[in-house]
Amino acid sequence: MHATVAAVLAARNNEAEILGVLDLANKADAKIEAIRLGEAIQFVANATVLGYDVHAAMVFYGEPGTPSLRAKDCEELWAKYGAALLRP
């Protein structure tokens, strides 16, 4: 995971796409604009409190072939590196 952490921290300001988020209020897929990777991790890590189901969420970033992040990855990264992920 150390290589992944280093790659994520290095890419924290790059654009990311979040897929697989369900808005529980209207029972539909949430339309989430492309945002910075650090913000995407923050969103997925805290989404359940905001009324979203993220059990199937995936965060895509970087070049094709870069491993995507699942909700559990986002929760762990946010818990350990939250402030660093939001630095410009």
C-alpha positions as CSV (number, residue, x, y, z in Angstrom):
1,M,0.0,0.0,0.0
2,H,3.0,2.3,0.5
3,A,3.5,2.7,-3.3
4,T,-0.2,3.3,-3.7
5,V,-0.2,6.0,-1.0
6,A,2.8,7.7,-2.6
7,A,1.1,7.6,-6.0
8,V,-2.2,8.9,-4.6
9,L,-0.5,11.8,-2.7
10,A,1.5,12.7,-5.8
11,A,-1.8,12.7,-7.9
12,R,-4.0,14.4,-5.3
13,N,-4.5,17.5,-7.4
14,N,-5.2,15.5,-10.6
15,E,-8.7,15.1,-12.0
16,A,-10.6,12.1,-10.8
17,E,-14.0,10.5,-11.7
18,I,-16.3,8.8,-9.2
19,L,-18.7,6.1,-10.4
20,G,-21.0,3.8,-8.5
21,V,-22.5,6.2,-6.0
22,L,-26.2,5.8,-5.2
23,D,-28.2,8.8,-4.0
24,L,-30.4,7.3,-1.3
25,A,-32.9,10.2,-1.4
26,N,-34.0,9.5,-4.9
27,K,-32.7,5.9,-5.4
28,A,-30.7,6.9,-8.5
29,D,-27.0,7.0,-9.5
30,A,-25.5,10.2,-8.3
31,K,-24.1,12.4,-11.0
32,I,-20.7,13.7,-9.7
33,E,-18.7,16.1,-11.7
34,A,-15.0,15.3,-12.2
35,I,-13.1,16.7,-9.2
36,R,-9.5,16.7,-7.7
37,L,-8.5,13.2,-6.5
38,G,-8.0,14.4,-2.9
39,E,-11.6,15.8,-2.9
40,A,-12.9,12.6,-4.5
41,I,-11.4,10.6,-1.7
42,Q,-12.8,12.9,0.9
43,F,-16.3,12.7,-0.7
44,V,-16.4,8.9,-0.9
45,A,-15.0,8.5,2.6
46,N,-17.7,10.8,4.0
47,A,-20.6,10.1,1.6
48,T,-22.6,7.8,3.8
49,V,-23.2,10.7,6.3
50,L,-24.4,12.8,3.3
51,G,-27.0,10.2,2.3
52,Y,-25.1,8.2,-0.4
53,D,-24.5,4.5,-0.7
54,V,-20.9,4.0,-1.8
55,H,-20.5,0.3,-1.4
56,A,-19.9,0.0,-5.2
57,A,-18.0,3.3,-5.6
58,M,-14.9,3.5,-7.6
59,V,-12.5,6.4,-8.0
60,F,-10.6,6.6,-11.3
61,Y,-7.6,8.8,-11.8
62,G,-4.4,9.0,-13.8
63,E,-3.5,7.2,-17.0
64,P,-5.5,4.2,-18.2
65,G,-4.3,1.2,-16.2
66,T,-3.8,3.1,-13.0
67,P,-5.5,1.1,-10.2
68,S,-8.8,2.6,-9.1
69,L,-9.7,3.2,-5.5
70,R,-12.7,1.5,-3.8
71,A,-14.7,3.0,-0.9
72,K,-12.6,1.1,1.7
73,D,-9.4,2.5,0.1
74,C,-10.8,6.0,0.3
75,E,-11.9,5.6,3.9
76,E,-8.4,4.4,4.9
77,L,-6.6,7.1,2.9
78,W,-8.8,9.8,4.3
79,A,-8.4,8.6,7.9
80,K,-4.6,8.6,7.6
81,Y,-3.8,11.3,5.1
82,G,-6.9,13.6,5.0
83,A,-5.1,16.9,5.4
84,A,-2.3,16.0,3.0
85,L,-4.8,15.0,0.4
86,L,-6.4,18.4,0.3
87,R,-3.1,20.4,0.1
88,P,-2.6,22.2,-3.2
